[in-house]
Amino acid sequence: MKTFLKGSMTIYQGAEAHGEFATARLPDGIDHAKMVELYCDLVERGCLIREGIKYRLSLKAQFHLEDRARAPEEPRSLVPPRVRNFFAKPLFVGYSPLFPWRLAL
């Protein structure tokens, strides 16, 4: 979608601008029929407007992308997403955090 901020373009120009979505499973990218399907889906969603053989961003999508570009970047956390709970971690076999003085054998 960001490639359409430069202006309207055809499907072939879009494939040159943003690539053909090459992945490990599809090293050559997706075929032209899937690219047409993707563009038609974006037209149905209201993100693109078709003008002849060219596609351009709708005003709503353009304002949304410009707002996201102007918005300050969210602060990144240095803490990994999964933090171990050291209070629930047993210190040794039979240890319980509720009753640390009792040993369960």
mmCIF file of the C-alpha atoms, coordinates in Angstrom:
data_MODEL
# 
_entry.id   MODEL 
# 
loop_
_atom_site.group_PDB 
_atom_site.id 
_atom_site.type_symbol 
_atom_site.label_atom_id 
_atom_site.label_alt_id 
_atom_site.label_comp_id 
_atom_site.label_asym_id 
_atom_site.label_entity_id 
_atom_site.label_seq_id 
_atom_site.pdbx_PDB_ins_code 
_atom_site.Cartn_x 
_atom_site.Cartn_y 
_atom_site.Cartn_z 
_atom_site.occupancy 
_atom_site.B_iso_or_equiv 
_atom_site.pdbx_formal_charge 
_atom_site.auth_seq_id 
_atom_site.auth_comp_id 
_atom_site.auth_asym_id 
_atom_site.auth_atom_id 
_atom_site.pdbx_PDB_model_num 
ATOM 1   C CA . MET A 1 1   ? 0.000   0.000   0.000   1.00 0.00 ? 1   MET A CA 1 
ATOM 2   C CA . LYS A 1 2   ? 2.888   2.385   0.720   1.00 0.00 ? 2   LYS A CA 1 
ATOM 3   C CA . THR A 1 3   ? 4.056   2.113   -2.895  1.00 0.00 ? 3   THR A CA 1 
ATOM 4   C CA . PHE A 1 4   ? 0.794   3.721   -4.029  1.00 0.00 ? 4   PHE A CA 1 
ATOM 5   C CA . LEU A 1 5   ? 1.658   6.914   -2.127  1.00 0.00 ? 5   LEU A CA 1 
ATOM 6   C CA . LYS A 1 6   ? 3.929   7.795   -5.076  1.00 0.00 ? 6   LYS A CA 1 
ATOM 7   C CA . GLY A 1 7   ? 0.983   7.791   -7.464  1.00 0.00 ? 7   GLY A CA 1 
ATOM 8   C CA . SER A 1 8   ? -1.315  5.577   -9.475  1.00 0.00 ? 8   SER A CA 1 
ATOM 9   C CA . MET A 1 9   ? 0.138   2.553   -11.265 1.00 0.00 ? 9   MET A CA 1 
ATOM 10  C CA . THR A 1 10  ? -0.819  -0.546  -13.184 1.00 0.00 ? 10  THR A CA 1 
ATOM 11  C CA . ILE A 1 11  ? -0.531  -4.065  -11.814 1.00 0.00 ? 11  ILE A CA 1 
ATOM 12  C CA . TYR A 1 12  ? 2.765   -4.553  -13.651 1.00 0.00 ? 12  TYR A CA 1 
ATOM 13  C CA . GLN A 1 13  ? 4.185   -1.294  -12.293 1.00 0.00 ? 13  GLN A CA 1 
ATOM 14  C CA . GLY A 1 14  ? 3.046   -2.340  -8.825  1.00 0.00 ? 14  GLY A CA 1 
ATOM 15  C CA . ALA A 1 15  ? 4.805   -5.698  -9.172  1.00 0.00 ? 15  ALA A CA 1 
ATOM 16  C CA . GLU A 1 16  ? 8.000   -3.858  -10.158 1.00 0.00 ? 16  GLU A CA 1 
ATOM 17  C CA . ALA A 1 17  ? 7.663   -1.396  -7.274  1.00 0.00 ? 17  ALA A CA 1 
ATOM 18  C CA . HIS A 1 18  ? 6.899   -3.784  -4.405  1.00 0.00 ? 18  HIS A CA 1 
ATOM 19  C CA . GLY A 1 19  ? 8.057   -7.096  -5.831  1.00 0.00 ? 19  GLY A CA 1 
ATOM 20  C CA . GLU A 1 20  ? 6.122   -10.244 -6.514  1.00 0.00 ? 20  GLU A CA 1 
ATOM 21  C CA . PHE A 1 21  ? 6.022   -11.446 -2.884  1.00 0.00 ? 21  PHE A CA 1 
ATOM 22  C CA . ALA A 1 22  ? 8.771   -14.058 -3.179  1.00 0.00 ? 22  ALA A CA 1 
ATOM 23  C CA . THR A 1 23  ? 8.924   -16.465 -0.238  1.00 0.00 ? 23  THR A CA 1 
ATOM 24  C CA . ALA A 1 24  ? 10.848  -19.636 0.564   1.00 0.00 ? 24  ALA A CA 1 
ATOM 25  C CA . ARG A 1 25  ? 7.921   -21.706 -0.680  1.00 0.00 ? 25  ARG A CA 1 
ATOM 26  C CA . LEU A 1 26  ? 7.391   -19.562 -3.790  1.00 0.00 ? 26  LEU A CA 1 
ATOM 27  C CA . PRO A 1 27  ? 10.848  -18.245 -4.795  1.00 0.00 ? 27  PRO A CA 1 
ATOM 28  C CA . ASP A 1 28  ? 9.491   -16.832 -8.080  1.00 0.00 ? 28  ASP A CA 1 
ATOM 29  C CA . GLY A 1 29  ? 6.712   -14.969 -6.261  1.00 0.00 ? 29  GLY A CA 1 
ATOM 30  C CA . ILE A 1 30  ? 3.005   -15.199 -6.955  1.00 0.00 ? 30  ILE A CA 1 
ATOM 31  C CA . ASP A 1 31  ? 1.635   -15.415 -10.483 1.00 0.00 ? 31  ASP A CA 1 
ATOM 32  C CA . HIS A 1 32  ? -0.205  -12.628 -12.297 1.00 0.00 ? 32  HIS A CA 1 
ATOM 33  C CA . ALA A 1 33  ? -3.670  -14.092 -11.630 1.00 0.00 ? 33  ALA A CA 1 
ATOM 34  C CA . LYS A 1 34  ? -3.086  -13.935 -7.857  1.00 0.00 ? 34  LYS A CA 1 
ATOM 35  C CA . MET A 1 35  ? -1.787  -10.378 -8.202  1.00 0.00 ? 35  MET A CA 1 
ATOM 36  C CA . VAL A 1 36  ? -4.998  -9.396  -10.048 1.00 0.00 ? 36  VAL A CA 1 
ATOM 37  C CA . GLU A 1 37  ? -7.022  -11.119 -7.320  1.00 0.00 ? 37  GLU A CA 1 
ATOM 38  C CA . LEU A 1 38  ? -5.127  -9.173  -4.647  1.00 0.00 ? 38  LEU A CA 1 
ATOM 39  C CA . TYR A 1 39  ? -5.723  -5.839  -6.374  1.00 0.00 ? 39  TYR A CA 1 
ATOM 40  C CA . CYS A 1 40  ? -9.427  -6.624  -6.920  1.00 0.00 ? 40  CYS A CA 1 
ATOM 41  C CA . ASP A 1 41  ? -9.738  -7.535  -3.240  1.00 0.00 ? 41  ASP A CA 1 
ATOM 42  C CA . LEU A 1 42  ? -8.159  -4.207  -2.253  1.00 0.00 ? 42  LEU A CA 1 
ATOM 43  C CA . VAL A 1 43  ? -10.639 -2.417  -4.542  1.00 0.00 ? 43  VAL A CA 1 
ATOM 44  C CA . GLU A 1 44  ? -13.547 -4.227  -2.886  1.00 0.00 ? 44  GLU A CA 1 
ATOM 45  C CA . ARG A 1 45  ? -12.256 -3.304  0.565   1.00 0.00 ? 45  ARG A CA 1 
ATOM 46  C CA . GLY A 1 46  ? -12.075 0.348   -0.417  1.00 0.00 ? 46  GLY A CA 1 
ATOM 47  C CA . CYS A 1 47  ? -8.300  0.695   -0.202  1.00 0.00 ? 47  CYS A CA 1 
ATOM 48  C CA . LEU A 1 48  ? -7.702  1.164   -3.944  1.00 0.00 ? 48  LEU A CA 1 
ATOM 49  C CA . ILE A 1 49  ? -9.681  2.837   -6.703  1.00 0.00 ? 49  ILE A CA 1 
ATOM 50  C CA . ARG A 1 50  ? -9.489  1.494   -10.242 1.00 0.00 ? 50  ARG A CA 1 
ATOM 51  C CA . GLU A 1 51  ? -9.215  4.060   -13.021 1.00 0.00 ? 51  GLU A CA 1 
ATOM 52  C CA . GLY A 1 52  ? -8.989  2.231   -16.355 1.00 0.00 ? 52  GLY A CA 1 
ATOM 53  C CA . ILE A 1 53  ? -5.934  -0.015  -16.084 1.00 0.00 ? 53  ILE A CA 1 
ATOM 54  C CA . LYS A 1 54  ? -4.363  1.996   -13.266 1.00 0.00 ? 54  LYS A CA 1 
ATOM 55  C CA . TYR A 1 55  ? -5.019  1.761   -9.551  1.00 0.00 ? 55  TYR A CA 1 
ATOM 56  C CA . ARG A 1 56  ? -4.657  4.534   -6.989  1.00 0.00 ? 56  ARG A CA 1 
ATOM 57  C CA . LEU A 1 57  ? -5.138  4.831   -3.246  1.00 0.00 ? 57  LEU A CA 1 
ATOM 58  C CA . SER A 1 58  ? -8.497  5.888   -1.934  1.00 0.00 ? 58  SER A CA 1 
ATOM 59  C CA . LEU A 1 59  ? -8.525  9.037   0.171   1.00 0.00 ? 59  LEU A CA 1 
ATOM 60  C CA . LYS A 1 60  ? -9.342  7.073   3.317   1.00 0.00 ? 60  LYS A CA 1 
ATOM 61  C CA . ALA A 1 61  ? -6.382  4.732   2.826   1.00 0.00 ? 61  ALA A CA 1 
ATOM 62  C CA . GLN A 1 62  ? -4.094  7.625   1.911   1.00 0.00 ? 62  GLN A CA 1 
ATOM 63  C CA . PHE A 1 63  ? -4.989  9.574   5.073   1.00 0.00 ? 63  PHE A CA 1 
ATOM 64  C CA . HIS A 1 64  ? -4.556  6.418   7.164   1.00 0.00 ? 64  HIS A CA 1 
ATOM 65  C CA . LEU A 1 65  ? -1.063  5.726   5.759   1.00 0.00 ? 65  LEU A CA 1 
ATOM 66  C CA . GLU A 1 66  ? -0.004  9.354   6.162   1.00 0.00 ? 66  GLU A CA 1 
ATOM 67  C CA . ASP A 1 67  ? -1.246  9.398   9.773   1.00 0.00 ? 67  ASP A CA 1 
ATOM 68  C CA . ARG A 1 68  ? 0.688   6.230   10.542  1.00 0.00 ? 68  ARG A CA 1 
ATOM 69  C CA . ALA A 1 69  ? 3.821   7.735   8.995   1.00 0.00 ? 69  ALA A CA 1 
ATOM 70  C CA . ARG A 1 70  ? 3.465   10.914  11.088  1.00 0.00 ? 70  ARG A CA 1 
ATOM 71  C CA . ALA A 1 71  ? 2.645   9.134   14.341  1.00 0.00 ? 71  ALA A CA 1 
ATOM 72  C CA . PRO A 1 72  ? 5.513   8.799   16.797  1.00 0.00 ? 72  PRO A CA 1 
ATOM 73  C CA . GLU A 1 73  ? 7.061   5.384   16.943  1.00 0.00 ? 73  GLU A CA 1 
ATOM 74  C CA . GLU A 1 74  ? 5.841   3.248   19.809  1.00 0.00 ? 74  GLU A CA 1 
ATOM 75  C CA . PRO A 1 75  ? 8.478   2.692   22.487  1.00 0.00 ? 75  PRO A CA 1 
ATOM 76  C CA . ARG A 1 76  ? 10.063  -0.694  22.292  1.00 0.00 ? 76  ARG A CA 1 
ATOM 77  C CA . SER A 1 77  ? 10.368  -2.790  25.379  1.00 0.00 ? 77  SER A CA 1 
ATOM 78  C CA . LEU A 1 78  ? 13.729  -4.256  26.288  1.00 0.00 ? 78  LEU A CA 1 
ATOM 79  C CA . VAL A 1 79  ? 12.043  -7.030  28.201  1.00 0.00 ? 79  VAL A CA 1 
ATOM 80  C CA . PRO A 1 80  ? 11.347  -10.115 26.119  1.00 0.00 ? 80  PRO A CA 1 
ATOM 81  C CA . PRO A 1 81  ? 7.661   -10.901 25.623  1.00 0.00 ? 81  PRO A CA 1 
ATOM 82  C CA . ARG A 1 82  ? 7.831   -13.954 27.838  1.00 0.00 ? 82  ARG A CA 1 
ATOM 83  C CA . VAL A 1 83  ? 9.168   -13.296 31.321  1.00 0.00 ? 83  VAL A CA 1 
ATOM 84  C CA . ARG A 1 84  ? 9.695   -16.148 33.704  1.00 0.00 ? 84  ARG A CA 1 
ATOM 85  C CA . ASN A 1 85  ? 7.868   -15.940 36.992  1.00 0.00 ? 85  ASN A CA 1 
ATOM 86  C CA . PHE A 1 86  ? 10.686  -16.418 39.474  1.00 0.00 ? 86  PHE A CA 1 
ATOM 87  C CA . PHE A 1 87  ? 8.306   -16.401 42.425  1.00 0.00 ? 87  PHE A CA 1 
ATOM 88  C CA . ALA A 1 88  ? 6.488   -19.504 41.198  1.00 0.00 ? 88  ALA A CA 1 
ATOM 89  C CA . LYS A 1 89  ? 9.716   -21.268 40.248  1.00 0.00 ? 89  LYS A CA 1 
ATOM 90  C CA . PRO A 1 90  ? 10.571  -24.015 42.748  1.00 0.00 ? 90  PRO A CA 1 
ATOM 91  C CA . LEU A 1 91  ? 13.931  -23.497 44.414  1.00 0.00 ? 91  LEU A CA 1 
ATOM 92  C CA . PHE A 1 92  ? 14.349  -27.201 45.042  1.00 0.00 ? 92  PHE A CA 1 
ATOM 93  C CA . VAL A 1 93  ? 12.247  -30.355 44.861  1.00 0.00 ? 93  VAL A CA 1 
ATOM 94  C CA . GLY A 1 94  ? 9.326   -30.154 47.273  1.00 0.00 ? 94  GLY A CA 1 
ATOM 95  C CA . TYR A 1 95  ? 9.448   -26.345 47.654  1.00 0.00 ? 95  TYR A CA 1 
ATOM 96  C CA . SER A 1 96  ? 6.148   -24.469 47.563  1.00 0.00 ? 96  SER A CA 1 
ATOM 97  C CA . PRO A 1 97  ? 6.034   -20.646 47.475  1.00 0.00 ? 97  PRO A CA 1 
ATOM 98  C CA . LEU A 1 98  ? 2.957   -20.622 49.740  1.00 0.00 ? 98  LEU A CA 1 
ATOM 99  C CA . PHE A 1 99  ? 4.667   -22.737 52.422  1.00 0.00 ? 99  PHE A CA 1 
ATOM 100 C CA . PRO A 1 100 ? 8.431   -22.214 52.014  1.00 0.00 ? 100 PRO A CA 1 
ATOM 101 C CA . TRP A 1 101 ? 9.222   -23.836 55.406  1.00 0.00 ? 101 TRP A CA 1 
ATOM 102 C CA . ARG A 1 102 ? 7.398   -27.077 54.577  1.00 0.00 ? 102 ARG A CA 1 
ATOM 103 C CA . LEU A 1 103 ? 9.001   -29.837 52.547  1.00 0.00 ? 103 LEU A CA 1 
ATOM 104 C CA . ALA A 1 104 ? 6.778   -32.135 50.537  1.00 0.00 ? 104 ALA A CA 1 
ATOM 105 C CA . LEU A 1 105 ? 8.364   -35.489 49.998  1.00 0.00 ? 105 LEU A CA 1 
# 
